[in-house]
């Protein structure tokens, strides 16, 4: 099984890289190499998210995903929670 902290960190890195490439492409829309790199990163990010979801459930949980009870929505880590290396979350 993949370490949750490691895969979340890798997902964040690809999300940041895609955001940064998007900003670059705003000012360089004809840069073919940057667009190709963006496509590569998108595929890698989707693969990581798929891997995460196989091990830990949905990567991004929305209110629409709540099926059983509201408690599953409330008890999941919130965006401002940080994950320690041991997989436990600590509020900041």
C-alpha positions in Angstrom: 0.0 0.0 0.0 1.2 3.5 -0.8 2.0 5.8 2.0 -0.8 8.4 2.2 1.5 11.2 3.1 3.9 10.5 0.2 1.1 10.3 -2.4 -0.6 13.5 -1.1 2.8 15.3 -1.3 3.3 14.1 -4.9 -0.2 15.1 -5.9 0.4 18.5 -4.5 3.6 18.8 -6.4 1.9 18.0 -9.7 -0.9 20.4 -8.9 1.5 23.2 -8.3 3.5 22.4 -11.4 0.3 22.4 -13.5 -0.8 25.7 -12.0 2.6 27.2 -12.7 2.6 25.9 -16.3 -0.9 27.5 -16.7 0.5 30.8 -15.6 3.4 30.5 -18.1 1.1 29.5 -20.9 -1.1 32.6 -20.2 1.8 34.7 -21.5 3.3 32.1 -23.9 0.2 30.5 -25.5 2.1 29.2 -28.5 4.8 27.3 -26.5 4.4 23.8 -27.8 6.9 22.3 -25.4 5.2 23.8 -22.3 1.8 22.5 -23.5 3.2 19.0 -24.0 4.7 19.1 -20.6 1.4 20.2 -19.2 -0.3 17.2 -20.8 2.3 14.8 -19.4 1.8 16.3 -15.9 -2.0 16.0 -16.2 -1.7 12.3 -17.0 0.7 11.7 -14.1 -1.5 13.6 -11.7 -4.6 11.6 -12.8 -2.7 8.4 -12.3 -1.7 9.5 -8.8 -5.2 10.5 -7.9 -6.5 7.1 -9.2 -3.9 5.3 -7.1 -4.9 7.4 -4.0 -8.6 6.7 -4.5 -7.9 2.9 -4.8 -6.2 2.9 -1.4 -8.0 5.7 0.6 -11.3 6.6 -1.1 -12.2 9.8 -2.9 -9.4 12.3 -3.1 -11.8 15.3 -3.0 -15.0 14.7 -1.0 -17.9 17.0 -1.7 -21.2 17.3 0.0 -22.8 15.4 -2.9 -20.6 12.4 -2.1 -22.1 12.0 1.4 -24.4 9.0 1.3 -24.6 7.4 4.7 -24.5 10.2 7.3 -23.3 13.7 7.7 -20.6 12.5 10.1 -18.5 11.2 7.3 -18.3 14.7 5.9 -17.5 16.3 9.2 -14.9 13.7 10.3 -12.7 13.7 7.1 -9.7 16.0 7.2 -10.4 19.5 6.3 -8.3 21.5 3.9 -6.6 23.4 6.7 -5.6 20.2 8.4 -2.0 19.1 7.8 -0.9 15.5 7.6 2.1 14.5 9.7 4.5 11.8 8.3 2.8 9.1 10.3 -0.6 9.7 8.6 -2.2 11.5 11.5 -3.7 15.0 11.0 -3.1 17.9 13.2 -5.1 21.2 13.0 -3.0 24.3 12.4 
